[in-house]
Amino acid sequence: MGELVDKIKGNVNEAVGKMKQGSDNPETKAEGQAQEAKGKAQQTAGKVKGALGDDI
C-alpha cells in the first residue's frame, strides 16, 4: 500500500511544482523546482517499495 501512496504523492508534488515554476516570482519558481524534485524522489521510493515489497 505504501508504494501506491508514495507514487500518488509524488505525482501531486511534481504537478504542483511544475505549476509553481510558471510563476513570475523567483521564490515561487525555486519552490516549484524543489517540490518537483521531491515528487520525483517520492515516486522513486514508491517504485523501490514495489520492487522490494512494502516491508521497507
ZIHU-V768449 format. One record per residue. SS is DSSP state (~ for helix, > for strand, _ for the rest). PSI is psi in whole degrees, 0 to 359 (NA if undefined). Layout:
SS;PSI / SS;PSI
This chain:
_;324 / ~;329 / ~;311 / ~;318 / ~;315 / ~;319 / ~;318 / ~;313 / ~;321 / ~;316 / ~;318 / ~;313 / ~;322 / ~;315 / ~;315 / ~;320 / ~;319 / ~;322 / ~;317 / ~;328 / ~;343 / _;358 / _;158 / _;345 / _;122 / ~;325 / ~;319 / ~;322 / ~;316 / ~;319 / ~;319 / ~;319 / ~;317 / ~;320 / ~;322 / ~;319 / ~;320 / ~;318 / ~;319 / ~;321 / ~;320 / ~;320 / ~;319 / ~;318 / ~;320 / ~;321 / ~;319 / ~;315 / ~;321 / ~;322 / ~;323 / ~;349 / _;163 / _;11 / _;342 / _;NA
